[in-house]
């Protein structure tokens, strides 16, 4: 079962996404900020990461770069709010594989995860 790390400072989004992914058969890890995301990625080695762009203590682009320093092949999907196109482009240039605009539908999120994991 692939393990997915969800890193977002919004507890509601983390819980909702974790439940959605668990129903689809994924294992789930949760981080409430960028520092915890990098720590969990390093220690738990998830198969993919859903990483919010804007978080306290360490933003998503900085966390993305640190995750890629740990594993250059890390599969990271950025989570963005409407209007964050510039930050999304920066994250894609830095190595993110895809992005989701919040609020996202289950089909889009699961499809994006399966695609980057080669499960489609």
C-alpha positions in Angstrom: 0.0 0.0 0.0 1.6 3.3 -1.1 2.1 5.8 1.8 1.2 9.4 1.2 2.4 12.4 3.3 -0.2 15.2 3.6 1.4 18.5 4.7 -1.0 21.4 5.3 -1.5 23.7 8.2 -5.3 23.4 7.8 -6.4 20.5 10.0 -9.8 20.2 8.2 -8.0 19.7 4.8 -5.6 17.2 6.3 -8.3 15.1 7.9 -10.6 15.2 4.9 -7.8 14.3 2.5 -6.5 11.5 4.9 -9.9 9.9 5.0 -10.3 10.2 1.3 -7.0 8.5 0.6 -7.5 5.8 3.2 -10.7 4.8 1.5 -8.7 4.5 -1.7 -6.3 2.1 0.0 -3.4 4.5 0.7 -1.5 4.8 3.9 -1.4 8.3 5.3 1.0 10.5 7.3 0.1 14.0 8.3 2.2 17.2 8.9 0.9 20.5 10.0 3.9 22.6 8.8 6.9 22.5 6.5 9.4 21.6 9.2 7.4 18.5 10.2 6.9 17.6 6.5 10.6 17.4 5.9 11.1 15.5 9.1 8.4 12.9 8.3 9.6 12.6 4.7 13.2 11.9 5.9 12.2 9.4 8.5 9.2 7.7 7.0 10.1 7.8 3.3 6.5 8.1 1.9 5.8 7.2 -1.8 4.3 10.7 -2.5 3.8 14.0 -0.8 0.9 16.5 -1.0 2.5 19.7 0.1 0.8 23.0 0.8 2.5 26.1 -0.6 1.8 28.4 2.3 2.4 27.1 5.8 3.8 28.5 9.0 7.4 27.9 10.1 8.5 26.7 6.6 6.7 27.4 3.3 6.0 24.7 0.8 8.6 25.7 -1.8 11.4 25.7 0.9 10.1 22.3 2.2 10.0 21.0 -1.4 13.6 21.9 -2.0 14.7 20.2 1.3 12.7 17.1 0.4 14.3 16.9 -3.0 17.7 17.3 -1.3 16.9 14.2 0.7 15.6 12.3 -2.3 15.9 13.9 -5.8 13.2 11.5 -7.1 10.6 12.5 -4.5 7.1 12.7 -5.9 5.6 15.9 -4.7 2.2 17.4 -5.6 1.7 21.0 -4.4 -1.5 22.2 -2.8 -2.4 25.7 -3.9 -5.2 28.2 -3.2 -6.6 30.2 -6.1 -4.4 33.1 -7.0 -1.1 31.4 -6.2 -0.1 30.7 -9.8 3.3 32.4 -9.4 4.2 30.2 -6.4 2.9 27.1 -8.3 5.2 27.8 -11.2 8.2 28.3 -8.8 7.4 24.9 -7.2 7.1 23.2 -10.6 10.4 24.7 -11.6 11.9 23.5 -8.3 10.8 19.9 -9.0 7.2 19.4 -8.0 5.5 16.9 -10.3 1.9 18.4 -10.2 -0.4 20.6 -8.3 -3.9 20.7 -7.0 -6.0 23.8 -6.4 -8.0 23.8 -3.2 -10.7 22.8 -2.7 -10.0 19.7 -4.9 -12.2 16.8 -5.8 -11.4 13.3 -4.8 -11.1 12.1 -8.4 -8.5 14.8 -9.3 -6.4 14.2 -6.2 -6.4 10.4 -6.4 -5.8 10.6 -10.2 -2.8 12.9 -9.7 -1.3 10.6 -7.0 -1.9 7.4 -9.1 -0.3 9.1 -12.1 2.9 10.2 -10.4 3.2 6.8 -8.7 2.7 5.0 -12.1 -0.5 3.3 -11.0 -2.7 4.4 -13.9 
